[in-house]
Amino acid sequence: MPFQDTTPKRQEWNFPLNKINPPKINPLKIHPPRDSYQRKIDYLRVSVTDRCNLRCYYCMPEEGMPMVTHNDIMRFEEIELLIRSAISIGFTKVRITGGEPLVRRGIVDLIGKINEIDGLNDLSLTTNGVLLEELAVDLKKSGINRINISLDTLKRERFKEITRIDSFDRVLKGIDAALSVGMSPVKINVVLIKGVNDDEVMDFVEMTREQHFSVRFIEFMPASQTGDWNDQKVISSSALIAKIEEKYPLTIVEEKLGAGPSVNYRVKGFKGTIGFITPVTSHFCEECNRIRVTADGKIRSCLFSDNESYILPLLREGKDIVEIGDFILKSLETKPKCHDINGVKFRSCQRSMSKIGG
């Protein structure tokens, strides 16, 4: 049956105004914080829900997963306070994630509030695109200029097999809507899995011929509890580049496209770009600049570490921006030097990506 957001309606934006309207921040006077390994950390990814309207088989079981309760999920005013506090200590980039963030009631209003925060230089959104067609205009008006859309296949039946939901046409219309309202770049995130969708590589490359898409191929990661991951299903980006170059020579794009770890290329004469994200075969931990906050208010300093710092109580206790900012700084001490995928100590995350925030 179609997904329905059953989250009870509630009064949002009821936090004391003196807590969420601090003095104006001059970002030129604030240096981004650094972790224990002197990496600059200026990128905050905030999950607004663990609910999703798809059931991708490598992410969650078909029947779904137990959801965060109404009382345990961060409220909008708490998310705003969290982001204001992060910006006050030098964060400049924020991405809204889920689950699927667009199923959260009032998401456009939340984004509009976040976009008004002084010192925020970059606000973006990750979505599966199912609800994007109807929300694209309002999202653009609220402050979303660039967007990431997850799409692992360009074949309708395969989409249904992977996601267990027949929403392929809605996603394509959502992509068109993002283009039509002027979002740029529109990034298409493709998780490649050997024997599942690796025969579509050139089809995705062709998407960049006439449109300014940024197609990014992401190595299959063990970020779920489904047990479907093993390294034999991973397609290395080096092998992928070699395959593409059999038909199209690639030229590296020197300028940085966004805040992520993608290494980007362009086919000569094509309008868009092709990116490669390599969490498995070529770790980019030394360049990691981010932390995540889950929908239930836990700071996760590394996607593949289960160390979490529970910030939600501080947000609910009425702590001020200085105290919350100090807590965020303290949480950076838990950020490991690198993850251990394929190492002897590695174990899959005890939360799925939908619970952590993409």
JONORJO-V950615 format. One record per residue. RES is the residue in one letter. OMEGA is omega in radians with two decimals (none if undefined). D_FIRST is the distance of its C-alpha to the first C-alpha in Angstrom with 1 decimal. Layout:
res = {RES:RES}
omega = {OMEGA:OMEGA}
d_first = {D_FIRST:D_FIRST}
This chain:
res = {M:P:F:Q:D:T:T:P:K:R:Q:E:W:N:F:P:L:N:K:I:N:P:P:K:I:N:P:L:K:I:H:P:P:R:D:S:Y:Q:R:K:I:D:Y:L:R:V:S:V:T:D:R:C:N:L:R:C:Y:Y:C:M:P:E:E:G:M:P:M:V:T:H:N:D:I:M:R:F:E:E:I:E:L:L:I:R:S:A:I:S:I:G:F:T:K:V:R:I:T:G:G:E:P:L:V:R:R:G:I:V:D:L:I:G:K:I:N:E:I:D:G:L:N:D:L:S:L:T:T:N:G:V:L:L:E:E:L:A:V:D:L:K:K:S:G:I:N:R:I:N:I:S:L:D:T:L:K:R:E:R:F:K:E:I:T:R:I:D:S:F:D:R:V:L:K:G:I:D:A:A:L:S:V:G:M:S:P:V:K:I:N:V:V:L:I:K:G:V:N:D:D:E:V:M:D:F:V:E:M:T:R:E:Q:H:F:S:V:R:F:I:E:F:M:P:A:S:Q:T:G:D:W:N:D:Q:K:V:I:S:S:S:A:L:I:A:K:I:E:E:K:Y:P:L:T:I:V:E:E:K:L:G:A:G:P:S:V:N:Y:R:V:K:G:F:K:G:T:I:G:F:I:T:P:V:T:S:H:F:C:E:E:C:N:R:I:R:V:T:A:D:G:K:I:R:S:C:L:F:S:D:N:E:S:Y:I:L:P:L:L:R:E:G:K:D:I:V:E:I:G:D:F:I:L:K:S:L:E:T:K:P:K:C:H:D:I:N:G:V:K:F:R:S:C:Q:R:S:M:S:K:I:G:G}
omega = {-3.13:3.11:3.04:3.08:-3.10:3.11:-3.13:3.08:3.13:3.11:3.10:3.08:3.11:3.12:3.13:-3.03:-3.13:3.11:-3.05:3.09:-3.13:3.06:3.12:-3.13:3.00:-3.06:-3.14:-3.10:-3.08:3.09:3.11:3.12:3.10:3.12:-3.07:-3.12:3.06:2.99:3.09:-3.12:-3.08:-2.99:-3.10:3.07:-3.03:3.05:-3.14:3.11:3.00:3.12:3.12:3.12:2.95:-3.14:-3.10:-2.95:3.14:-3.10:-3.08:3.09:-3.09:-3.12:-3.12:-3.09:3.06:-3.07:3.02:-3.09:3.12:-3.08:-3.03:-3.13:3.12:3.05:-3.07:-3.11:3.09:3.08:3.13:3.12:3.09:-3.08:3.08:-3.12:3.12:3.14:-3.13:3.13:3.00:3.02:-3.12:-3.06:3.13:3.00:3.08:-3.08:3.03:0.38:3.03:-3.01:-3.06:3.05:-3.14:3.12:3.09:-3.05:-3.14:3.11:3.11:-3.12:3.11:3.10:-3.13:-3.09:-3.13:-3.05:3.14:-3.14:3.09:-3.10:-3.02:3.12:-3.09:-3.01:2.98:-3.09:3.01:3.01:-3.05:-3.09:-2.98:-3.09:-3.08:-3.07:-3.01:-3.11:-3.10:3.11:3.12:3.13:-3.08:3.07:3.11:3.11:3.09:-2.95:3.03:-3.14:-3.14:-3.14:-3.02:-3.12:3.06:3.14:-3.02:-3.09:3.11:3.07:-3.14:3.12:-3.09:-3.02:-3.08:3.12:-3.11:-3.09:-3.06:-3.11:3.13:3.13:3.12:3.10:3.09:3.09:3.11:-3.13:3.11:3.09:-3.02:3.14:3.04:3.04:-3.12:-0.05:2.93:-3.10:3.10:-3.12:-3.09:3.01:-3.12:3.13:-3.09:3.12:-3.14:-3.08:-3.10:3.06:-3.10:-3.06:-3.08:3.07:3.09:3.08:-3.12:3.09:-3.07:-3.08:-3.02:-3.13:-3.13:3.05:2.91:3.12:-3.13:3.07:-3.07:3.09:-3.13:-3.04:3.09:-3.05:3.08:3.09:-3.05:-3.13:-3.09:-3.06:2.81:-2.99:3.10:3.12:-3.11:3.04:-3.08:3.13:3.10:3.09:-3.13:3.12:3.13:3.13:-3.13:-3.07:2.99:3.13:-3.06:3.00:-3.10:3.05:-3.10:3.09:-3.04:-3.09:-3.13:3.13:3.14:-3.02:-3.02:-3.04:-3.07:2.97:-2.91:3.14:3.08:2.96:-3.11:3.13:3.12:-3.08:-3.08:-3.12:3.10:-3.11:-3.13:-3.14:-2.88:-3.11:-3.05:-3.00:-3.13:-3.04:3.08:-3.06:-3.08:3.13:-3.06:-3.05:-2.95:2.86:3.11:2.99:-3.11:-3.10:3.10:2.92:3.10:3.12:3.12:-3.01:3.08:-3.11:-3.03:3.04:-3.12:3.01:-3.12:3.11:-2.98:-3.07:-3.07:3.13:3.13:3.14:-3.10:-3.12:3.13:3.07:-3.11:-3.05:-3.14:-3.13:-3.14:3.07:3.10:3.12:3.11:3.11:3.14:-3.12:3.13:3.12:3.14:-3.09:-3.10:3.11:3.10:3.05:-2.99:3.08:-3.11:3.08:-3.05:-3.10:-3.00:2.92:-3.12:3.14:3.11:2.99:3.04:3.14:-3.14:3.10:-3.09:-3.01:-3.00:none}
d_first = {0.0:3.8:6.5:8.9:12.4:13.7:17.1:19.7:21.9:25.3:28.6:29.0:32.3:34.4:36.3:40.1:41.1:43.9:41.5:39.4:42.1:44.8:47.7:47.1:46.9:49.1:47.1:50.4:51.8:48.9:48.7:45.4:45.5:46.1:44.9:47.3:47.6:48.5:45.3:44.6:41.3:40.1:36.4:33.8:30.1:28.1:24.5:23.1:19.9:18.5:14.9:13.1:10.1:10.9:11.6:15.0:16.5:19.8:18.7:16.4:15.0:11.6:10.8:12.1:15.5:17.2:17.4:20.7:21.5:22.2:25.9:26.0:24.4:27.0:27.4:28.2:31.9:32.0:30.5:33.2:35.9:34.9:35.1:38.3:39.9:39.0:40.5:43.6:44.4:44.0:40.3:39.8:36.4:33.0:29.5:26.3:23.6:20.5:18.0:16.9:19.5:18.2:15.4:18.4:19.5:23.0:23.1:25.3:27.8:28.0:28.7:31.3:33.0:33.1:34.5:37.5:38.6:42.1:42.6:39.1:39.7:36.3:32.8:29.8:26.1:23.8:20.3:17.7:18.2:14.7:15.9:19.5:20.3:20.0:21.7:24.4:27.2:26.9:26.6:29.7:31.5:30.7:32.3:30.0:32.2:30.9:27.4:26.0:22.9:21.4:21.0:21.9:22.0:22.9:21.4:18.1:17.5:18.7:16.5:13.4:15.4:16.3:13.2:10.6:8.8:10.3:11.9:15.5:16.9:15.8:17.5:20.6:20.8:20.6:23.5:25.4:25.0:26.4:29.3:30.0:30.4:32.8:31.1:33.3:32.9:29.4:28.8:26.5:25.8:25.6:25.4:27.3:26.9:29.5:28.4:24.9:25.5:29.3:30.1:28.7:31.2:33.4:30.5:29.7:33.4:33.7:31.3:34.2:36.7:36.2:34.0:34.8:31.9:32.4:30.6:30.8:30.4:29.6:30.7:28.1:28.5:28.0:26.1:23.5:23.6:21.8:25.1:24.4:27.3:30.8:33.5:33.6:30.3:31.9:33.4:36.3:36.7:40.3:39.3:36.8:39.5:41.9:39.5:38.9:42.6:43.4:42.3:42.4:44.9:43.3:45.1:44.2:43.3:45.6:44.2:41.4:38.0:36.4:36.7:35.0:36.5:35.9:38.9:38.7:40.3:40.7:41.4:44.6:43.8:40.1:38.9:36.3:36.6:35.3:35.0:34.9:33.8:35.3:34.3:35.1:38.1:39.9:39.3:39.8:40.1:43.6:42.2:39.2:39.2:36.1:34.5:31.0:29.8:26.6:24.4:26.1:29.5:30.9:33.1:32.6:35.7:34.5:31.1:32.4:34.3:32.9:35.6:34.1:36.0:34.4:35.1:32.8:35.6:38.0:35.8:35.4:39.1:40.2:42.0:43.4:42.7:45.6:44.5:41.0:42.4:44.6:41.8:40.0:43.3:43.7:40.2:41.4:43.8:41.0:40.1:41.3:43.5:40.9:38.0:38.6:36.1:37.8:40.5:41.7:40.3:36.8:33.7:30.1:28.8:27.9:25.0:22.4:22.5:19.5:21.6:24.8:24.0:24.3}
